[in-house]
């Protein structure tokens, strides 16, 4: 079980520091390599930085999962793979990873933070910041419209990592007291895109349920075995709020369970940050949804 080695006081919105500052790679004693190969052709070394009062990883070349296991007395047997976001160039490991996983474990759900392999970025912090600013600016003008077949190509390393994470968790399900048929996934931004790809085209992953938090909402072809879907987005999200709700309509047209929360305010990347917007309630809504689907009680 992951200890609270990474715990820090949650920042209030007005205290969030937008400056990117290089930091040492945090100690991650419970991280488990999932067995996918190092990123082909990678030359940059993994590096971390702080921003918005949180910690981010980049140039990840070796994928891991970090378990956050619930108290056995309250464990439901359900589990969630948590996929942080960051445009496939960085990973919001704290706000969209560790903090989410701790909160799930407190509700009796085992959580596994997936540190998936990333596209390479400049080693120099100033160059890296410029590349991120350019990417998000372009994303704002042309939101990604992922197609399942394109996902297989463009997200090949990340998709391999998420599928390997599911395989590893199922292989050790007895050890971690997890029901292998009740393992879901929740992702944020780019992690939401990876979550959708895992459910729609992932090799033998078959999540029992998925959550897409401020991810793309383009219409997709939904397979017959698509899992229940939970979606949360802020109406003032600069990237994904103005391209319609095709994803929701696709799930409904396929007669698959879907729940959609459109918050008036919250922007992009709110995650577990405490904000004075109703978007902060997404986590409690997600837990209520998991409860409705029977994931917070042990199987009879």
Secondary structure, 3 states (H helix, E strand, C coil): CCCCCCCCCCCEHHHCCCCCEEECCCCCCCEEECCCCCCCCCCCCCEEEEECCEEEEECCCCCEEEEECCCCCCCCCCEEEEECCCCCCEECCHHHHHHHHHHHHHCCCEEEEEECCCCCCCCCHHHHHHHHHHHHHHHHHCCCCCCHHHHHHHCHHHHHHHHHHHHHHHHCHHHHCCCCCCEEEEEECHHHHHHHHHHHHCCCCCCCEEEEECCCCCCCCCCCCCCEEEEEEECCCCCCCCCCCHHHHHHHHCCCCEEEEEECCCCCCCCCCECCCHHHHHHHHHHHHHHHCCCCCCCC
